[in-house]
């Protein structure tokens, strides 16, 4: 994913651990995912709060078609 790519919302994972597992599965399919944790994080740096998962807008359009962003 180039630094100029616009990131768009893909889904929300129920917590950071789940988000990281999903991220690894998608990485195996050559899909780069950025995880954005909720507003709070735990003391150890892992949050139990929902995490948004973002992907490149170009990638989402390629995989799902232009109507996916509507």
C-alpha positions in Angstrom: 0.0 0.0 0.0 1.5 3.3 -1.1 1.6 6.2 1.3 -0.7 8.3 -0.8 -3.5 5.7 -0.9 -6.7 6.8 0.8 -7.8 4.4 3.5 -11.4 3.4 3.8 -13.4 1.4 6.3 -13.6 -2.4 5.8 -15.1 -3.7 9.0 -15.0 -3.6 12.8 -13.4 -6.4 14.9 -14.8 -6.9 18.4 -11.4 -6.5 19.9 -7.7 -5.9 19.0 -6.7 -9.6 19.2 -9.5 -10.6 16.7 -8.5 -7.7 14.5 -4.9 -8.9 14.4 -6.0 -12.4 13.6 -8.1 -11.1 10.7 -5.2 -8.9 9.6 -2.9 -11.9 9.4 -5.5 -13.9 7.4 -5.9 -11.0 4.9 -2.1 -10.5 4.8 -1.9 -14.1 3.5 -4.1 -13.0 0.6 -1.8 -10.0 0.0 -4.3 -7.5 1.5 -2.7 -4.8 3.7 -5.0 -3.8 6.6 -4.5 -1.0 9.0 -6.0 -1.4 12.5 -7.4 1.6 14.3 -8.1 0.9 18.0 -10.9 2.6 19.8 -10.4 5.7 21.9 -9.0 3.8 24.8 -6.2 1.2 25.1 -5.3 -0.9 28.1 -2.3 -0.6 30.2 -0.4 -3.3 28.3 -1.2 -1.8 24.9 -3.9 -4.3 23.9 -7.4 -3.1 23.9 -10.6 -5.0 24.4 -12.5 -2.3 22.7 -13.7 -2.7 19.1 -11.1 -1.9 16.4 -11.8 -0.5 13.0 -10.1 -2.1 10.1 -9.1 0.0 7.1 -7.8 -0.9 3.6 -6.7 1.1 0.6 -9.7 2.5 -1.4 -8.1 1.3 -4.6 -7.8 -2.3 -3.3 -11.4 -2.3 -2.0 -12.7 -1.1 -5.4 -10.5 -3.8 -7.2 -11.7 -6.6 -5.0 -15.4 -5.7 -4.6 -16.1 -3.3 -7.5 -16.8 0.4 -7.5 -20.3 0.0 -5.9 -18.7 -1.3 -2.7 -18.0 2.2 -1.5 -21.5 3.5 -2.0 
